[in-house]
């Protein structure tokens, strides 16, 4: 997947990219494209807000602290106190 991101940016067939960053390999590829093609806009999803800011990337997302607090409060309001967090990036 990382090599596909780099090939896509180098192809000249596109003028921007909308991509999720589920792991360090993909993050590295996105950072390489950003260095090699600073004029090539990259919008990321499914990456932490702080990570996106540190990478200097545009991001479509919510602030994970605010989102976590909101969902936590919603679960508490429903009488739930032990939610299961499934990290799909591990599969």
C-alpha positions in Angstrom: 0.0 0.0 0.0 2.8 2.4 0.8 4.4 2.0 -2.6 1.0 2.5 -4.3 0.7 5.9 -2.5 4.1 6.9 -3.8 3.4 5.6 -7.3 0.1 7.4 -7.4 1.6 10.7 -6.5 4.5 10.3 -9.0 2.2 9.2 -11.8 1.0 12.7 -12.6 -2.5 11.4 -13.1 -3.9 13.0 -10.0 -3.7 16.4 -8.4 -4.2 15.5 -4.8 -4.8 12.6 -2.4 -7.4 11.6 0.2 -5.9 8.8 2.4 -6.2 7.1 5.8 -3.1 6.5 7.9 -3.5 3.3 9.8 0.2 2.6 10.4 3.7 3.9 10.4 4.5 2.5 6.9 1.6 4.5 5.4 2.6 7.6 7.4 6.1 7.3 6.0 4.9 7.1 2.4 2.6 10.1 2.9 5.5 12.1 4.4 7.7 11.1 1.5 5.1 12.3 -1.0 4.8 15.5 1.0 8.5 16.1 0.8 8.9 15.1 -2.9 5.8 17.0 -4.0 5.0 19.9 -1.7 2.4 21.3 -4.2 0.5 18.0 -4.0 -2.4 18.4 -1.5 -2.9 15.4 0.9 -6.0 15.2 3.1 -5.9 12.5 5.7 -8.6 10.7 7.6 -8.4 8.2 10.5 -5.3 9.6 12.1 -5.1 11.4 15.4 -5.6 15.1 15.3 -2.2 15.7 17.0 -0.4 13.4 14.6 -2.0 15.2 11.6 -0.9 18.6 13.0 2.6 17.4 13.7 2.8 16.1 10.1 1.4 19.4 8.8 -1.4 17.6 7.0 -5.0 18.5 6.4 -7.3 16.2 8.2 -11.0 15.3 8.1 -11.8 14.2 11.6 -12.8 15.2 15.1 -10.6 16.0 18.0 -10.1 12.5 19.6 -10.1 13.9 23.1 -13.5 15.6 22.6 -14.9 12.6 20.8 -13.7 10.2 23.5 -15.3 12.4 26.2 -18.6 12.6 24.3 -18.8 8.9 23.7 -17.7 8.1 27.3 -20.5 10.4 28.6 -23.0 8.8 26.3 -22.1 5.3 27.5 -22.3 6.4 31.1 -25.7 7.9 30.5 -26.8 4.5 29.2 -25.4 2.8 32.3 -22.4 1.3 30.6 -19.0 1.5 32.3 -16.8 -1.2 30.6 -16.8 -0.7 26.8 -14.6 -2.9 24.5 -12.3 -1.0 22.3 -11.5 -2.9 19.1 -8.4 -1.6 17.3 -9.0 -2.6 13.7 -5.4 -1.5 12.8 -4.1 -4.6 14.6 -5.9 -7.0 12.1 
